[in-house]
Amino acid sequence: MIMINWGLSFKKQIFYVLAILLLIISGIIAASGYVPSSYYSFSAIFIIILALPSLYGLYVGISRQRVYLLIILLSIYSFTIELVAISTGFPYGQFSYSTYIGYKIFDLVPWTLPFAWIPLIIFSYVSASLILKLDRVKKITPKFFLNQPNYLRIILSVLILVYLDLIIDPGAVALMFWHYSYPIGFYGVPLSNFIGWILSATMGNLLLTAIISKMEMKLYKSFYYFKLSIYAILIFWTTVCVVKLLIIPAVLGIIPISLLVNKQISQGLTFLKNKLLKS
């Protein structure tokens, strides 16, 4: 459903398979240290490519004016929170970026930051909204949250974001994309980072709610594109974690990927079965 639609043409199926292989190979090359430092500018291009499906999903999902407003505000917010964090250590802890993921604005924050952050916040927001609409979830949801759905959506969205960061952050530290002054904790990532993510993700979700809360239904139609970005990000960073022997982040990444693969296999078998019956 996410990466391969078995009803698609054979050429498109091949394209998706090749894209997955390319992500895995890219992760292996990056984690193995085979890329000369002079070519690290390609990391910035890679970040943009991974973000493109999400940005396209926004473009076709909501009005153009709202898209531009959303991207501008989320970019300003992400730059602001990172500039504050690097300058003061709040809320993530003391850390600094390398130049491996793009030129640093004010010599502090790489210009590619919004392309890395926007797909994560959009996916977590829309995912949380869709999960809460499931009947089986509604049955176990306390009445207070049913009456105040925004609260529960923000909590769930933040949890999704932190889960993703448990995979991405250790891998990025291993690739020296950024470095913490006190790398004691989860594979070089201090606990303060995850606490900071809870705060920044909560504020980001409040911003999203204010901008697009009345346009959620349109975003649901673009969820396919948001998933494309996230699964591409997951495949790359999970590969990095596996090669770097970051066991827990690797397992956390393998779980959603394996669920995807299992679903794809089931759909593929059903597709082939129906084809054989028709023939």
N, C-alpha and C positions, 0 to 999 in steps of 0.2 A: 504493500500500500504506500509506503513512504518512498522507497527508492526504485522499486520495479513494479509497474502495473502490467500484469500478465495479459491484459487486453490490448496493450500497446503493440505497435509494429515490432517486428524482430529487430530492426535497426535501432529503435529506441531502447529496447532491452539490452542490446549490446553496448549502447552508449552508457547506460547506467552501470553495467558491470565494469566497463573500462574506467569509469569515474571512480568507482570504489577501489579498484586496483591501484589507480593513480594516487589516491589519498593514502592508501597503505604504504605504497612505495615511497611517497613523499615523507611520511612519518618515519619510516625506517632510515632514509637518507639523512633527515634532519637529526634524528636521535643518534645516529652512528658517527656524526661529526665529519661527514664527507663533503660538506658544503664549505668552500673557502669563505673567509670573512668578507672578502670583497663582493660576494654574491648575496649577502644577506639582505640586500634591498629587495630581493625577490620575496622575502617574507612579508613585506608590506603589500605587494601585489597579491600574494596568496590570501592574506586576510581579507582583502577587498573581494576577491573571487568568492570566498566562502560566504560573504555577506550578501552577494548579489541576489540570490533567490529570495531572501527575506525582504530586501528593499523592493524587489519587483512585486512581491506579495502585497506590500503596503501600497505600492503605486496603483495596482489594479483593484485593491480592496476598498479604499476610501477615496474621498475627493482629493483632487490634486492640491488644493490649498491646504487641506488638513494634513496631507502627507508632508509637504514642505515645512509646515509649522511643527509637526511632530519630530521630524528629523533634526531641524534646527534646535528645538528646545532640548531634545535628548542629547544632542551633541554638546550644547552649552553646559548642560547638567553634568555629563560625564567628564568633560574637561575640568569643570569647576571642582568637582569632588576629588579628582585626581591631583589637581594642582594644590588643593588644600592638604590632601593626604601626604604628598611628597614634601611640602613645605613645613608641615607641623607634625606629621606622624599620625594624625587623626583622620579617618577612623580605622585605617588598616594596619597601622604600625609603620615604623620607619622603613622606607624602601626607595629604590631608584630604578628607572628604566635604562636599558642599554639602547644602543642605536640600531639593534638588529631588526626592529619592527618599524623603522621609519624615522625620519627627521624629527627631532624633539622641539616642540614649541616652547619658547622661553628656556630652552635647554633642559626642560623638565618632563614634558609629556609628549609621546609620539603622536603625530597627526592622524595615525590610523586608528586611534582609540575608539571613536564612535562606530567604525566599521566592525570592531570586535565586540562592542558592548550592546549595540542596538539589537542584533539578532537574538541575543540571550534574553534581554528584558521583554522583547515582543513575544518570543516563544513562550516564556514562562507565564506571562500575563494571559495569553490566549489559551494556553494549555489548562491553566487553573480554571478559567471561565468554563471551558468545555467539560472538564472533569466534574465540576459542581452541578452541571446540568444533567448528569447521569442519574437515572431513577434510583439505582442502588446506592448511590452516594447521598441523595436527598433523604433516603430512609434512615440513614445513620447520622445525619447532620443535626446537631442541637437546634431547637426552635429559634434561639436567639440569632444564630448565624443565618438561618433561613430568612429571617426578617431583616437582617443586615448583611446581605451577600457580599458586599464590597470588602468587609473585614476578613471574611474567610478566604476570599479570592486573593487578597494581598498576602495573607499568611501562607497559603499554598504556593503562590507564585514565588515568594521569598525562599521557601524550602526547595523548590525546583532549581532556582538560581544557585543556591548554596551547593546543592548536589552537583550541578555542572561544574562549579568552581573547584570542588574537591578533586575533579579530574584534570581540569585545565591548569590550575595554578601550580601544582607540583610539576607538571610537564613543562610549563613555561619557565619555571625556576631551573629545572634541569637543563633546558636549552639556553639558559642565561639571558632570557628576554627581559627579566627583571630580577632584582636581588634585594633580599631583606637584610637590614642591618643586624637583626637578631634572628637568624634562621633556625630557631629551636622550635620544634613542634611537628607538624605533619609534613614530612619529606621536605624540610626546608621552609615550610610556610607556617608562620606563627599563628596561634589561636586568634590573635587580635585581627588578623585578616578576615577570618570568617565572621567574626562579630561585626566587623566593619561592613561586610557584604550584607548582613542582615539589615543594618541601618540604611546603607545606600540603596539597596534593593527596595526597601519599604518606601523610601522617598521617591524612587523612580516609578514605583507602581502608583503612588498617589498622583504623580504627574501624568501618567498615562490615563488614569481614571478620569482626571479632569479634562483631558483632551479628547479621548475617544470613547468614553463610556456609552454614549448614545449611538455609536457606530460599530458596536461589537459584532452584531450579526453579519455585517459586511466583511469583517476581518475573519470570521469563521470560514468563509469561502476561500480565503487565502492561506488557510492553515497548512495546506500541502507544501507551499513554498517555504513557510517558516520551518517546517519539519526538515525540508531538504537541507537548509543551512545548518540546522542543529545536528543532524545525523552526519553531515560531512565533517563538521567540527569534532564531533564525538569520535568518528572513525580515525581521524588524523591524530588527535591527542591521546586516544586509547592506544594506538600503535606506538606513539612516543613513549608512553608509560610502560608498555610491555617491553620494549627494547631497553629502556633505562632501568628495568626491574623495579619499578615503583608498584609494588604488588597491590596494595589497597586501591589506589586510583585506577589501576588497570582493571581490577575486578569490577569496580563501580562503573567503568566505561563498557565493559563487556556485557553487563547485565542488560541494558536497554538495546544494545546492538544484537545480542542473541535473541531477544524477544522479537526484534524486527526480522531477523533471519528466519526464525521459526515460523513467523506469520507468512513470510514470503514463500517458504517451502510449501506450507499448507495451501496457500492460494495457487501456487504453481501446479501442485498435484491435482487440485480441483479443476483448474483450467485444462490440464491435459486430459483428465478424465472426461470432461464434457466434450472436448474435441473428439476423443475416441468414440464416445457414444453417438455423436452426430455423424461420424464417418461410417 
